[in-house]
């Protein structure tokens, strides 16, 4: 399978714990995005990388959130001191960026976080 | 800033009939792209169709077509000959074509249910 993969698919944690999600994008894609989706809502942009550089962060990304893409390939999204409001689906997407006519994003199946 | 509005939280359609899912948008970007994604219960966002704001013709992809009315700022998705597998959430999204990051802004979605 050469699509975007995310791990873990489901995570249940207690309030105050740290969690980390991993995303492996499509190999030739240089752009990688993180979105958050709460129940019944559309995805909301969190942050994006071009290669290893984090170029934009949403105001939704509080200080407890950190994302990395150390070698321009896979990415991790860490949430420290989780709160119940962090419960959501965390979606990762990748794209070719410049040169792609439509620039559509290719999404993974998401990592669902439940904070008890 | 960009905004996408999907006013239909849920829609029913009889199998083999056509259905239109509404999407209106607001943007200050002079050129932009509009997207539709399908999200089945598995969670993965699947790209369906793209319309550029300067494209001369309405986009079509198989059973999907986009009814683009630029003056009205609407980009409705038409699904012809509905199938049971079309039951899913559908999201309209857009990005400014001067937006170097390719970030998409999503609407709140419409749940489509196809009746046998």
Interface residues (C-beta under 8 A of the other chain):
Chain A: X31 X33 X40 X41 X42 X43 X44 X45 X48 X50 X55 X56 X89 X91 X93 X95 X97 X102 X103 X104 X105 X106 X107 X108 X109 X110 X112
Chain B: X4 X33 X35 X37 X42 X43 X44 X45 X46 X47 X50 X52 X91 X93 X95 X101 X102 X103 X104 X105 X106 X107 X108 X109
